[in-house]
Amino acid sequence: MDIRWFETLESTNNYCKLLDPKTVGEFTVICARRQTAGIGQQGNVWASEPYKNLTFSLILKPTFLAADEQYRLTMAIALAVAETVEHPFSDFRSPFSAQIKWPNDIYVGDQKICGTLITSQISGSHLSQSICGIGLNVNQTAFPDWVPNPTSLSLLTGTEHNLDNLLDTLLSNIETEYDHLKENDSDLKSRYLSRLYRLGVEADYIHEGQPLRATITGIDRYGHLQLATAAGTPLTCGMKEIQFVI
């Protein structure tokens, strides 16, 4: 594993895109103490206070995954992050557990603690390289007003956490999940669903610009969200088609 720390980068994901995929090694990790233009899902900005959080990108080469199975990588990474987030709670007897807000944000209760952005390249019918950008709120305790429902490990546990040690734990958990993925982990989807935020709970959403009352029932093989409307009508949504109301 090649971990490279930078004092300042605009975006760790964008930096990874500049590296030659033919020469860069798998499990190259690009970390920034200060990220000035972090990227979230759907082009959103990822706000992170310098020297307080983990902002990094990991290069993987999941050539064993078919292009139409790439959501399996999303599930594996989300599970690894959720497990890492829960780790500090063991000493604090926290009643909370880490859940995955579809597709791969990590929530504790109704608050977001981590965002993930995965971009993949495809060669033929399989993935050739994936860049996994992760922003985990660790020691930040104040957030801009425009950041929706944020939290951090420090806010949840009342203590500060060592960023380097936490990164080691997170990368170890990702490596474990990645190894399981290579072995075609048959329990991957069920473990993901066991942590899926709002699974089986009726709640409010915005679907294609219109309010919707619905219950999440699962995901399909492509990672699309499956719901049942209040009237019992089944609905399958891609990421740009539905918005959670929190």
C-alpha positions as a Markdown table, in Angstrom:
| # | Residue | x | y | z |
|---|---|---|---|---|
| 1 | Met | 0.0 | 0.0 | 0.0 |
| 2 | Asp | 1.4 | 3.4 | -1.1 |
| 3 | Ile | 0.1 | 6.2 | 1.2 |
| 4 | Arg | 1.0 | 9.7 | 0.0 |
| 5 | Trp | 0.2 | 12.7 | 2.3 |
| 6 | Phe | -0.1 | 16.2 | 0.9 |
| 7 | Glu | -0.5 | 19.4 | 2.9 |
| 8 | Thr | -2.9 | 20.9 | 0.4 |
| 9 | Leu | -4.7 | 19.6 | -2.7 |
| 10 | Glu | -7.7 | 21.0 | -4.6 |
| 11 | Ser | -9.2 | 17.5 | -4.9 |
| 12 | Thr | -7.7 | 14.1 | -4.1 |
| 13 | Asn | -10.0 | 12.5 | -6.8 |
| 14 | Asn | -8.8 | 15.0 | -9.4 |
| 15 | Tyr | -5.2 | 14.4 | -8.5 |
| 16 | Cys | -5.7 | 10.7 | -8.9 |
| 17 | Lys | -7.1 | 11.3 | -12.4 |
| 18 | Leu | -3.8 | 12.9 | -13.4 |
| 19 | Leu | -1.8 | 9.8 | -12.5 |
| 20 | Asp | -0.9 | 7.3 | -15.3 |
| 21 | Pro | -3.2 | 4.3 | -14.8 |
| 22 | Lys | -0.6 | 2.1 | -16.5 |
| 23 | Thr | 2.0 | 2.8 | -13.9 |
| 24 | Val | 0.2 | 3.7 | -10.7 |
| 25 | Gly | -0.2 | 0.8 | -8.3 |
| 26 | Glu | -3.3 | -0.6 | -6.8 |
| 27 | Phe | -4.0 | 0.7 | -3.3 |
| 28 | Thr | -2.2 | 4.0 | -3.9 |
| 29 | Val | -3.8 | 6.4 | -1.4 |
| 30 | Ile | -3.7 | 10.2 | -1.9 |
| 31 | Cys | -4.4 | 12.1 | 1.3 |
| 32 | Ala | -4.8 | 15.8 | 1.9 |
| 33 | Arg | -4.6 | 17.6 | 5.2 |
| 34 | Arg | -6.3 | 20.5 | 3.5 |
| 35 | Gln | -8.6 | 20.0 | 0.5 |
| 36 | Thr | -9.7 | 23.3 | -1.1 |
| 37 | Ala | -12.2 | 22.0 | -3.8 |
| 38 | Gly | -13.4 | 18.6 | -2.6 |
| 39 | Ile | -16.1 | 17.0 | -4.8 |
| 40 | Gly | -19.2 | 15.3 | -3.6 |
| 41 | Gln | -21.9 | 13.3 | -5.3 |
| 42 | Gln | -23.5 | 14.9 | -8.4 |
| 43 | Gly | -20.9 | 17.7 | -8.5 |
| 44 | Asn | -21.7 | 19.0 | -5.0 |
| 45 | Val | -18.9 | 20.6 | -2.9 |
| 46 | Trp | -17.4 | 18.6 | 0.0 |
| 47 | Ala | -16.7 | 21.1 | 2.8 |
| 48 | Ser | -13.9 | 20.0 | 5.2 |
| 49 | Glu | -12.1 | 22.0 | 7.9 |
| 50 | Pro | -8.3 | 21.7 | 7.3 |
| 51 | Tyr | -6.4 | 19.3 | 9.5 |
| 52 | Lys | -9.6 | 18.0 | 11.2 |
| 53 | Asn | -10.9 | 15.3 | 8.9 |
| 54 | Leu | -9.9 | 12.5 | 6.6 |
| 55 | Thr | -10.0 | 13.5 | 2.9 |
| 56 | Phe | -8.4 | 11.0 | 0.6 |
| 57 | Ser | -8.8 | 8.9 | -2.5 |
| 58 | Leu | -7.9 | 5.3 | -3.1 |
| 59 | Ile | -7.0 | 3.8 | -6.4 |
| 60 | Leu | -8.2 | 0.2 | -7.0 |
| 61 | Lys | -8.1 | -2.0 | -10.1 |
| 62 | Pro | -11.1 | -4.3 | -9.8 |
| 63 | Thr | -10.6 | -6.0 | -13.2 |
| 64 | Phe | -12.5 | -9.0 | -11.8 |
| 65 | Leu | -15.7 | -7.0 | -11.7 |
| 66 | Ala | -18.0 | -6.8 | -14.8 |
| 67 | Ala | -19.1 | -3.3 | -15.7 |
| 68 | Asp | -22.7 | -4.1 | -14.8 |
| 69 | Glu | -21.6 | -5.3 | -11.3 |
| 70 | Gln | -19.7 | -2.2 | -10.3 |
| 71 | Tyr | -22.2 | -1.4 | -7.6 |
| 72 | Arg | -20.7 | -4.3 | -5.7 |
| 73 | Leu | -17.6 | -2.2 | -5.2 |
| 74 | Thr | -19.8 | 0.7 | -3.9 |
| 75 | Met | -21.4 | -1.7 | -1.4 |
| 76 | Ala | -18.0 | -3.1 | -0.2 |
| 77 | Ile | -16.5 | 0.4 | 0.3 |
| 78 | Ala | -19.6 | 1.6 | 2.2 |
| 79 | Leu | -19.5 | -1.4 | 4.5 |
| 80 | Ala | -15.9 | -0.8 | 5.3 |
| 81 | Val | -16.5 | 2.9 | 6.1 |
| 82 | Ala | -19.5 | 2.1 | 8.3 |
| 83 | Glu | -17.6 | -0.5 | 10.3 |
| 84 | Thr | -14.8 | 2.1 | 10.8 |
| 85 | Val | -17.2 | 4.7 | 12.0 |
| 86 | Glu | -18.6 | 2.4 | 14.6 |
| 87 | His | -15.2 | 1.4 | 16.0 |
| 88 | Pro | -14.7 | 4.4 | 18.3 |
| 89 | Phe | -18.2 | 3.9 | 19.8 |
| 90 | Ser | -17.1 | 0.7 | 21.6 |
| 91 | Asp | -15.5 | 2.8 | 24.3 |
| 92 | Phe | -18.4 | 5.2 | 24.7 |
| 93 | Arg | -21.4 | 2.8 | 24.7 |
| 94 | Ser | -23.0 | 4.8 | 22.0 |
| 95 | Pro | -26.6 | 3.8 | 21.2 |
| 96 | Phe | -26.0 | 4.7 | 17.6 |
| 97 | Ser | -25.0 | 2.5 | 14.7 |
| 98 | Ala | -23.6 | 3.5 | 11.4 |
| 99 | Gln | -26.0 | 3.2 | 8.5 |
| 100 | Ile | -25.6 | 3.5 | 4.7 |
| 101 | Lys | -27.8 | 6.1 | 3.1 |
| 102 | Trp | -28.2 | 5.0 | -0.5 |
| 103 | Pro | -26.1 | 4.8 | -2.4 |
| 104 | Asn | -23.0 | 5.2 | -0.1 |
| 105 | Asp | -23.2 | 8.1 | 2.3 |
| 106 | Ile | -22.7 | 7.0 | 6.0 |
| 107 | Tyr | -25.2 | 8.3 | 8.5 |
| 108 | Val | -25.4 | 8.1 | 12.3 |
| 109 | Gly | -29.0 | 8.6 | 13.2 |
| 110 | Asp | -30.2 | 11.2 | 10.7 |
| 111 | Gln | -26.8 | 12.9 | 10.4 |
| 112 | Lys | -24.2 | 12.5 | 7.7 |
| 113 | Ile | -20.7 | 11.7 | 8.8 |
| 114 | Cys | -19.1 | 10.5 | 5.6 |
| 115 | Gly | -19.5 | 10.9 | 1.9 |
| 116 | Thr | -18.0 | 8.7 | -0.9 |
| 117 | Leu | -17.5 | 9.3 | -4.6 |
| 118 | Ile | -16.4 | 6.4 | -6.8 |
| 119 | Thr | -15.5 | 7.0 | -10.4 |
| 120 | Ser | -14.6 | 4.0 | -12.6 |
| 121 | Gln | -13.0 | 3.3 | -15.9 |
| 122 | Ile | -14.2 | 0.4 | -18.1 |
| 123 | Ser | -12.2 | -1.6 | -20.5 |
| 124 | Gly | -14.3 | -4.0 | -22.6 |
| 125 | Ser | -16.9 | -5.5 | -20.3 |
| 126 | His | -15.0 | -5.1 | -17.0 |
| 127 | Leu | -13.7 | -2.3 | -14.8 |
| 128 | Ser | -10.1 | -1.4 | -15.3 |
| 129 | Gln | -9.6 | 1.2 | -12.5 |
| 130 | Ser | -11.7 | 2.9 | -9.8 |
| 131 | Ile | -10.9 | 6.0 | -7.8 |
| 132 | Cys | -12.7 | 6.0 | -4.4 |
| 133 | Gly | -12.8 | 9.4 | -2.9 |
| 134 | Ile | -13.8 | 9.4 | 0.8 |
| 135 | Gly | -14.5 | 12.4 | 3.1 |
| 136 | Leu | -14.9 | 11.4 | 6.8 |
| 137 | Asn | -15.8 | 14.0 | 9.4 |
| 138 | Val | -13.5 | 13.2 | 12.3 |
| 139 | Asn | -12.5 | 16.1 | 14.6 |
| 140 | Gln | -14.6 | 19.0 | 13.1 |
| 141 | Thr | -17.2 | 20.3 | 15.5 |
| 142 | Ala | -18.6 | 23.3 | 13.6 |
| 143 | Phe | -19.9 | 23.3 | 10.0 |
| 144 | Pro | -21.1 | 25.9 | 7.5 |
| 145 | Asp | -24.8 | 26.6 | 7.7 |
| 146 | Trp | -25.3 | 25.3 | 4.1 |
| 147 | Val | -23.9 | 21.8 | 5.0 |
| 148 | Pro | -27.0 | 19.6 | 5.5 |
| 149 | Asn | -27.3 | 17.6 | 8.8 |
| 150 | Pro | -23.6 | 17.0 | 9.4 |
| 151 | Thr | -21.9 | 15.2 | 12.4 |
| 152 | Ser | -18.4 | 14.0 | 13.2 |
| 153 | Leu | -16.8 | 11.3 | 15.3 |
| 154 | Ser | -15.7 | 14.1 | 17.7 |
| 155 | Leu | -19.2 | 15.4 | 18.1 |
| 156 | Leu | -20.5 | 11.8 | 18.7 |
| 157 | Thr | -17.9 | 10.7 | 21.1 |
| 158 | Gly | -16.8 | 13.9 | 22.8 |
| 159 | Thr | -13.2 | 13.3 | 22.1 |
| 160 | Glu | -10.6 | 13.9 | 19.4 |
| 161 | His | -9.3 | 11.1 | 17.3 |
| 162 | Asn | -5.9 | 10.5 | 15.7 |
| 163 | Leu | -6.3 | 10.9 | 11.9 |
| 164 | Asp | -3.4 | 8.6 | 11.0 |
| 165 | Asn | -4.5 | 5.8 | 13.2 |
| 166 | Leu | -8.1 | 6.1 | 11.9 |
| 167 | Leu | -6.9 | 6.1 | 8.3 |
| 168 | Asp | -4.9 | 2.8 | 9.0 |
| 169 | Thr | -8.1 | 1.3 | 10.4 |
| 170 | Leu | -10.2 | 2.4 | 7.5 |
| 171 | Leu | -7.8 | 1.2 | 4.9 |
| 172 | Ser | -7.5 | -2.2 | 6.7 |
| 173 | Asn | -11.3 | -2.5 | 6.6 |
| 174 | Ile | -11.4 | -1.6 | 3.0 |
| 175 | Glu | -8.7 | -4.1 | 2.2 |
| 176 | Thr | -10.7 | -6.8 | 4.0 |
| 177 | Glu | -13.9 | -6.0 | 2.2 |
| 178 | Tyr | -12.1 | -5.8 | -1.1 |
| 179 | Asp | -10.6 | -9.3 | -0.6 |
| 180 | His | -14.1 | -10.6 | 0.1 |
| 181 | Leu | -15.3 | -8.9 | -3.1 |
| 182 | Lys | -12.6 | -10.7 | -5.1 |
| 183 | Glu | -13.9 | -14.0 | -3.6 |
| 184 | Asn | -17.4 | -13.1 | -4.9 |
| 185 | Asp | -18.8 | -12.6 | -1.3 |
| 186 | Ser | -22.3 | -14.1 | -1.4 |
| 187 | Asp | -23.3 | -12.1 | 1.8 |
| 188 | Leu | -22.4 | -8.7 | 0.4 |
| 189 | Lys | -25.9 | -7.6 | -0.5 |
| 190 | Ser | -27.5 | -8.9 | 2.6 |
| 191 | Arg | -24.8 | -7.1 | 4.8 |
| 192 | Tyr | -25.3 | -3.9 | 2.9 |
| 193 | Leu | -29.1 | -4.1 | 3.3 |
| 194 | Ser | -28.7 | -4.7 | 7.0 |
| 195 | Arg | -27.2 | -1.3 | 7.3 |
| 196 | Leu | -29.4 | 0.5 | 4.7 |
| 197 | Tyr | -30.8 | 3.7 | 6.1 |
| 198 | Arg | -34.7 | 3.7 | 6.1 |
| 199 | Leu | -35.0 | 0.2 | 4.8 |
| 200 | Gly | -38.6 | -0.8 | 5.5 |
| 201 | Val | -39.5 | 2.6 | 6.9 |
| 202 | Glu | -42.1 | 4.8 | 5.3 |
| 203 | Ala | -40.7 | 8.3 | 4.7 |
| 204 | Asp | -40.8 | 11.4 | 2.5 |
| 205 | Tyr | -38.8 | 11.8 | -0.7 |
| 206 | Ile | -38.7 | 14.0 | -3.8 |
| 207 | His | -39.1 | 11.9 | -6.9 |
| 208 | Glu | -38.5 | 13.7 | -10.2 |
| 209 | Gly | -39.4 | 17.0 | -8.5 |
| 210 | Gln | -42.6 | 15.8 | -6.9 |
| 211 | Pro | -43.2 | 14.9 | -3.2 |
| 212 | Leu | -43.4 | 11.2 | -2.6 |
| 213 | Arg | -44.3 | 9.1 | 0.4 |
| 214 | Ala | -42.7 | 5.7 | 0.1 |
| 215 | Thr | -40.9 | 2.8 | 1.8 |
| 216 | Ile | -37.5 | 1.5 | 0.7 |
| 217 | Thr | -37.7 | -2.2 | 0.0 |
| 218 | Gly | -34.2 | -3.0 | -1.3 |
| 219 | Ile | -31.9 | -2.5 | -4.3 |
| 220 | Asp | -31.8 | -4.3 | -7.7 |
| 221 | Arg | -28.7 | -6.0 | -9.1 |
| 222 | Tyr | -27.5 | -2.7 | -10.7 |
| 223 | Gly | -27.7 | -0.8 | -7.4 |
| 224 | His | -30.9 | 1.1 | -8.2 |
| 225 | Leu | -33.1 | 1.9 | -5.2 |
| 226 | Gln | -36.3 | 0.0 | -4.9 |
| 227 | Leu | -39.3 | 1.5 | -3.1 |
| 228 | Ala | -43.0 | 0.9 | -2.6 |
| 229 | Thr | -45.3 | 4.0 | -2.7 |
| 230 | Ala | -47.9 | 4.6 | -0.1 |
| 231 | Ala | -50.4 | 3.2 | -2.5 |
| 232 | Gly | -48.3 | 0.0 | -2.9 |
| 233 | Thr | -46.9 | 0.7 | -6.3 |
| 234 | Pro | -43.3 | -0.5 | -6.8 |
| 235 | Leu | -40.8 | 2.0 | -7.9 |
| 236 | Thr | -37.1 | 1.7 | -9.0 |
| 237 | Cys | -34.9 | 4.8 | -9.1 |
| 238 | Gly | -31.5 | 5.8 | -10.2 |
| 239 | Met | -29.4 | 8.3 | -8.2 |
| 240 | Lys | -30.6 | 11.5 | -10.1 |
| 241 | Glu | -34.3 | 10.5 | -9.9 |
| 242 | Ile | -34.9 | 10.6 | -6.1 |
| 243 | Gln | -33.9 | 12.9 | -3.2 |
| 244 | Phe | -34.2 | 12.1 | 0.5 |
| 245 | Val | -36.2 | 14.5 | 2.7 |
| 246 | Ile | -34.4 | 14.7 | 6.0 |
